[in-house]
């Protein structure tokens, strides 16, 4: 019987490294790049900070969804055995 524990980041990155990186790392890098771009080009902080907050929220939700899909696939594989 499968356990109810959530998969770790290590398990997600080991099984699907490209998808995991695109959903969890790339939005954070994009947010940091936009913050740096806004600072260097004297953009209003409200615009760059709001974009960064949205990207971090997207990374959290997308990674959680990716973990749920991974967990569901693992449970279905255990049922097939």
C-alpha positions in Angstrom: 0.0 0.0 0.0 1.3 3.4 -0.9 2.1 5.9 1.8 0.3 9.3 2.1 3.4 11.3 2.4 4.1 14.1 -0.2 6.9 13.5 -2.7 10.0 15.5 -2.0 11.6 17.9 -4.4 14.4 15.4 -4.9 11.9 12.8 -6.1 10.2 15.2 -8.4 13.5 16.4 -9.9 14.8 12.8 -10.2 11.8 11.6 -12.1 11.0 14.6 -14.2 13.8 17.1 -14.1 12.8 19.3 -17.0 9.2 19.7 -15.9 10.2 20.3 -12.3 12.7 23.0 -13.3 10.3 24.7 -15.6 7.6 24.8 -13.0 9.6 25.6 -9.9 12.9 27.2 -10.7 12.3 29.2 -13.9 9.6 31.4 -12.4 11.8 32.3 -9.5 14.7 33.1 -11.8 12.4 35.2 -13.9 11.1 37.1 -10.9 14.7 37.8 -9.7 15.6 39.0 -13.2 12.6 41.3 -13.4 13.5 42.7 -10.0 17.0 43.4 -11.1 15.8 44.8 -14.4 13.4 47.2 -12.6 16.1 48.3 -10.2 18.6 49.0 -13.0 16.1 50.8 -15.2 14.5 52.8 -12.4 11.0 51.3 -12.8 8.5 51.8 -10.1 8.9 49.1 -7.4 5.2 48.4 -7.2 5.3 47.0 -10.8 8.3 44.8 -10.3 7.4 43.6 -6.8 3.8 42.7 -7.9 5.3 40.8 -10.9 7.7 39.0 -8.6 4.9 38.1 -6.1 2.8 36.7 -8.9 5.6 34.6 -10.3 6.4 33.2 -6.8 2.8 32.3 -6.3 2.7 30.7 -9.7 5.8 28.6 -8.8 4.2 27.5 -5.6 0.9 26.5 -7.2 2.4 24.8 -10.2 4.9 22.8 -8.1 2.1 21.7 -5.8 0.1 20.6 -8.9 3.1 18.8 -10.3 3.6 17.0 -7.0 -0.1 16.0 -7.0 0.1 14.6 -10.5 3.3 12.7 -9.5 1.6 11.3 -6.4 -1.5 10.2 -8.4 0.6 8.5 -11.1 2.5 6.7 -8.3 -0.7 5.5 -6.7 -2.1 4.3 -10.0 1.1 2.4 -10.7 0.8 0.7 -7.2 -2.8 -0.3 -8.0 -1.8 -1.8 -11.3 0.7 -4.2 -9.6 
